[in-house]
Amino acid sequence: MGQDGITIAIPNWNHEAFLPRSIQSGLEAVACCRDRGIEAEVLVIDDGSRDGSLGLLRTLEALYADRGLRVHRQEKNGGLAAARNAALLMARQRHIVLMDADNEIIPDNLHLFHQAIRETGAAGAYGNLLIRKAGHDVAWRICSNESIQAKIFDMNYVDAFAIFDRLQLLDVGGYSNALPAWEDWEMWLHLACSGRAIVFVPLAFGYYYELPNSMIRSHDGAETHLARCQRMFNQVGARADAPLNACLMRYFPGVGLL
């Protein structure tokens, strides 16, 4: 069922221009982990791209396979949830980082998040994401910088760019394709309501790039999906008073719960 290392999974759909940046950061993170005795790899799932992504990916795979890069091509575009589920099944390591193709991981910190998720047995561990606007190198704000609290049932403030116990994600059924562009929130709620632990680690995890045509910005039906998530996970409004293993878990490796 996979070794105890890390697979950095990058679903890609028509993000050719950003792939070199995300893959480079992933390979640097792999090198940092391997230096510490943690096996790691980068797995790119191309979800039927129609730009030049596949040609670029095959070239990069030929150049960097020995550094841990693998590429899998989905014959048909199945959407983000399907690409992530494919990564869950194909990853060789127990722990998996889900990183969008236009983002960057911070290589030097990944081993600390791996340590946190192993020491706590959590289903997921996340940290601060530094947000950059397209074309800018300076982060202008941060997100994913709070622990899981009851307000997660009213709105999502935690991105999917995090590290997960792959076996626990598979155990709860993986990602749902019923809520396009809302897969992240649905999964965090699903894990919390399934009694899984979710840990916030107060460290920078990566760079999140805010693009003008991102899926979450262009997707319609936000109010419908909001109502559906609340109906699925908080139908009678009682979650604020219900104890959850995920709530208020802040953990720092080598220190413990904060």
C-alpha positions as CSV (number, residue, x, y, z in Angstrom):
1,M,0.0,0.0,0.0
2,G,3.0,2.3,-0.4
3,Q,6.0,3.3,1.6
4,D,6.0,5.9,4.4
5,G,7.5,8.7,2.3
6,I,5.9,11.5,0.2
7,T,4.4,11.7,-3.2
8,I,4.0,15.3,-4.5
9,A,1.0,15.0,-6.9
10,I,0.4,17.8,-9.4
11,P,-2.9,17.5,-11.4
12,N,-2.5,19.5,-14.6
13,W,-5.0,20.8,-17.2
14,N,-3.6,23.2,-19.8
15,H,-1.1,24.8,-17.4
16,E,1.9,24.4,-19.7
17,A,3.3,27.8,-18.8
18,F,3.4,27.1,-15.1
19,L,4.6,23.5,-15.0
20,P,8.3,24.2,-15.0
21,R,7.9,26.3,-11.8
22,S,5.8,23.8,-9.9
23,I,7.8,20.8,-11.0
24,Q,11.1,22.4,-10.1
25,S,9.9,23.3,-6.6
26,G,8.6,19.7,-6.3
27,L,11.9,18.2,-7.4
28,E,13.8,20.5,-5.0
29,A,11.5,19.3,-2.2
30,V,12.2,15.6,-3.2
31,A,15.9,16.3,-2.9
32,C,15.5,17.9,0.5
33,C,13.5,14.9,1.7
34,R,15.9,12.3,0.3
35,D,18.8,14.1,2.0
36,R,16.9,13.4,5.3
37,G,16.3,9.8,4.5
38,I,12.6,10.3,3.4
39,E,11.8,8.7,0.1
40,A,9.8,11.1,-2.2
41,E,8.7,11.6,-5.8
42,V,6.8,14.0,-8.0
43,L,3.8,12.6,-9.9
44,V,2.1,14.7,-12.5
45,I,-1.4,13.7,-13.6
46,D,-2.2,15.4,-17.0
47,D,-5.9,15.5,-17.2
48,G,-6.3,15.5,-21.0
49,S,-4.6,18.8,-21.7
50,R,-5.0,20.4,-25.1
51,D,-2.1,22.8,-25.0
52,G,1.6,21.8,-25.1
53,S,1.6,20.3,-21.6
54,L,2.1,16.6,-22.6
55,G,5.1,17.2,-24.8
56,L,6.7,19.3,-22.2
57,L,5.9,16.7,-19.5
58,R,7.4,13.9,-21.5
59,T,10.6,15.8,-22.0
60,L,10.8,16.7,-18.3
61,E,10.2,13.1,-17.4
62,A,13.0,11.9,-19.6
63,L,15.3,14.4,-18.1
64,Y,14.4,14.1,-14.5
65,A,13.1,10.5,-13.9
66,D,16.1,9.7,-11.9
67,R,15.3,12.7,-9.6
68,G,11.8,11.2,-8.9
69,L,9.6,12.6,-11.7
70,R,6.7,10.5,-13.1
71,V,4.0,11.5,-15.6
72,H,0.6,9.9,-16.1
73,R,-1.7,10.9,-19.0
74,Q,-5.5,10.7,-18.5
75,E,-6.9,10.0,-22.0
76,K,-10.0,12.1,-21.3
77,N,-10.5,15.2,-19.2
78,G,-12.3,14.1,-16.0
79,G,-11.9,17.2,-13.9
80,L,-9.9,18.0,-10.8
81,A,-11.5,15.4,-8.5
82,A,-10.9,12.6,-10.9
83,A,-7.2,13.7,-11.4
84,R,-6.7,13.8,-7.6
85,N,-8.3,10.4,-7.2
86,A,-6.0,9.0,-9.9
87,A,-3.0,10.4,-8.0
88,L,-4.2,8.8,-4.8
89,L,-4.3,5.4,-6.5
90,M,-1.0,5.8,-8.4
91,A,1.2,7.3,-5.7
92,R,4.0,5.1,-4.4
93,Q,4.2,6.7,-1.0
94,R,1.8,6.8,1.9
95,H,1.7,10.6,2.3
96,I,0.6,12.8,-0.6
97,V,0.9,16.5,-1.3
98,L,-1.8,17.8,-3.6
99,M,-0.4,20.9,-5.4
100,D,-2.0,22.7,-8.2
101,A,0.1,23.1,-11.4
102,D,0.4,26.9,-10.9
103,N,1.6,26.8,-7.3
104,E,5.0,26.2,-5.6
105,I,6.0,24.2,-2.6
106,I,8.7,25.4,-0.1
107,P,11.2,22.6,-0.3
108,D,13.0,23.1,3.0
109,N,9.8,22.8,5.1
110,L,8.1,19.7,3.6
111,H,9.9,17.3,5.9
112,L,8.5,19.1,9.0
113,F,4.9,18.7,7.7
114,H,5.7,15.0,7.0
115,Q,7.0,14.7,10.6
116,A,3.8,16.4,11.9
117,I,1.4,14.2,10.1
118,R,3.3,11.0,11.1
119,E,3.5,12.0,14.8
120,T,-0.1,12.9,15.1
121,G,-1.7,10.3,12.8
122,A,-3.7,13.0,11.2
123,A,-5.5,12.6,7.9
124,G,-4.2,16.0,6.7
125,A,-1.7,18.6,7.8
126,Y,-1.5,22.1,6.3
127,G,0.3,25.4,6.9
128,N,0.5,29.0,5.7
129,L,0.2,29.6,2.0
130,L,1.8,32.8,0.8
131,I,-0.3,34.4,-1.9
132,R,1.2,36.0,-4.9
133,K,-0.5,37.7,-7.8
134,A,0.4,36.6,-11.3
135,G,3.5,38.4,-12.5
136,H,4.6,39.4,-8.9
137,D,7.3,37.8,-6.7
138,V,6.1,39.5,-3.5
139,A,3.5,37.7,-1.4
140,W,0.7,40.2,-0.6
141,R,-1.3,38.1,1.9
142,I,-1.5,34.6,3.4
143,C,-4.2,32.0,3.6
144,S,-4.7,28.6,5.3
145,N,-3.4,30.2,8.5
146,E,-6.0,29.1,11.0
147,S,-6.8,25.8,12.7
148,I,-10.0,24.0,11.9
149,Q,-12.9,25.6,13.8
150,A,-16.7,25.4,13.7
151,K,-16.8,28.3,11.1
152,I,-15.4,25.8,8.5
153,F,-19.0,24.7,8.1
154,D,-20.0,28.3,7.0
155,M,-17.1,28.9,4.6
156,N,-13.8,27.3,3.5
157,Y,-10.6,29.0,4.5
158,V,-8.2,26.0,4.1
159,D,-6.8,25.2,0.7
160,A,-6.2,21.7,-0.6
161,F,-2.5,22.5,-1.0
162,A,-1.5,20.4,1.9
163,I,-0.1,17.0,2.9
164,F,-2.4,14.0,3.5
165,D,-2.4,10.5,4.7
166,R,-3.3,8.9,1.3
167,L,-4.7,5.8,2.9
168,Q,-7.1,7.8,5.0
169,L,-8.3,9.7,2.0
170,L,-8.9,6.5,0.1
171,D,-10.7,5.1,3.2
172,V,-13.3,7.9,3.1
173,G,-13.8,7.5,-0.7
174,G,-11.5,10.1,-2.2
175,Y,-12.6,13.3,-3.8
176,S,-16.1,13.9,-4.9
177,N,-16.8,15.2,-8.4
178,A,-20.3,16.4,-7.4
179,L,-19.2,19.9,-6.6
180,P,-16.8,21.3,-9.3
181,A,-14.5,23.9,-7.9
182,W,-15.6,23.1,-4.3
183,E,-13.8,19.8,-4.0
184,D,-11.4,21.2,-1.4
185,W,-14.1,22.3,1.0
186,E,-16.1,19.1,0.6
187,M,-13.1,17.0,1.5
188,W,-12.1,19.0,4.6
189,L,-15.7,18.7,5.8
190,H,-15.9,15.0,4.9
191,L,-12.7,14.3,6.9
192,A,-13.8,16.4,9.9
193,C,-17.3,14.7,10.0
194,S,-15.7,11.3,9.6
195,G,-13.8,11.8,12.9
196,R,-10.4,12.3,11.3
197,A,-7.7,14.5,12.8
198,I,-6.6,17.6,10.8
199,V,-3.5,19.5,11.9
200,F,-2.5,23.1,11.3
201,V,1.2,23.5,11.4
202,P,2.3,27.2,11.8
203,L,4.9,27.1,9.1
204,A,4.9,28.3,5.5
205,F,4.0,25.4,3.2
206,G,4.1,27.0,-0.2
207,Y,3.2,29.8,-2.6
208,Y,-0.3,30.1,-4.0
209,Y,-0.6,32.1,-7.2
210,E,-3.8,34.0,-7.7
211,L,-4.7,34.0,-11.4
212,P,-7.5,36.0,-13.1
213,N,-9.0,32.9,-14.8
214,S,-8.8,30.4,-12.0
215,M,-11.6,27.8,-11.7
216,I,-12.9,29.1,-8.4
217,R,-13.2,32.6,-9.8
218,S,-15.0,31.6,-13.0
219,H,-17.3,29.0,-11.6
220,D,-21.0,29.7,-11.3
221,G,-23.5,28.4,-8.8
222,A,-21.6,29.4,-5.6
223,E,-24.7,29.9,-3.6
224,T,-26.1,26.5,-4.7
225,H,-22.9,24.7,-3.7
226,L,-22.7,26.5,-0.4
227,A,-26.3,25.4,0.4
228,R,-25.5,21.9,-0.7
229,C,-22.4,21.6,1.5
230,Q,-24.2,22.9,4.5
231,R,-27.1,20.5,3.8
232,M,-24.6,17.6,3.5
233,F,-22.5,18.3,6.6
234,N,-24.5,20.6,8.9
235,Q,-28.1,20.1,8.1
236,V,-29.5,21.1,11.5
237,G,-26.9,23.6,12.4
238,A,-25.6,21.6,15.3
239,R,-21.9,21.3,14.3
240,A,-20.8,24.3,16.3
241,D,-21.6,22.4,19.5
242,A,-20.5,19.0,18.3
243,P,-16.9,17.9,19.3
244,L,-14.7,17.1,16.3
245,N,-11.2,15.5,16.4
246,A,-10.1,18.1,13.8
247,C,-11.0,21.2,15.8
248,L,-8.3,23.5,17.1
249,M,-5.4,21.1,16.4
250,R,-2.2,23.1,16.2
251,Y,1.0,21.1,16.1
252,F,4.6,21.9,15.7
253,P,7.1,19.1,15.0
254,G,9.4,18.4,18.0
255,V,7.3,20.6,20.3
256,G,3.8,19.0,20.2
257,L,0.3,20.3,20.4
258,L,0.1,24.1,20.8
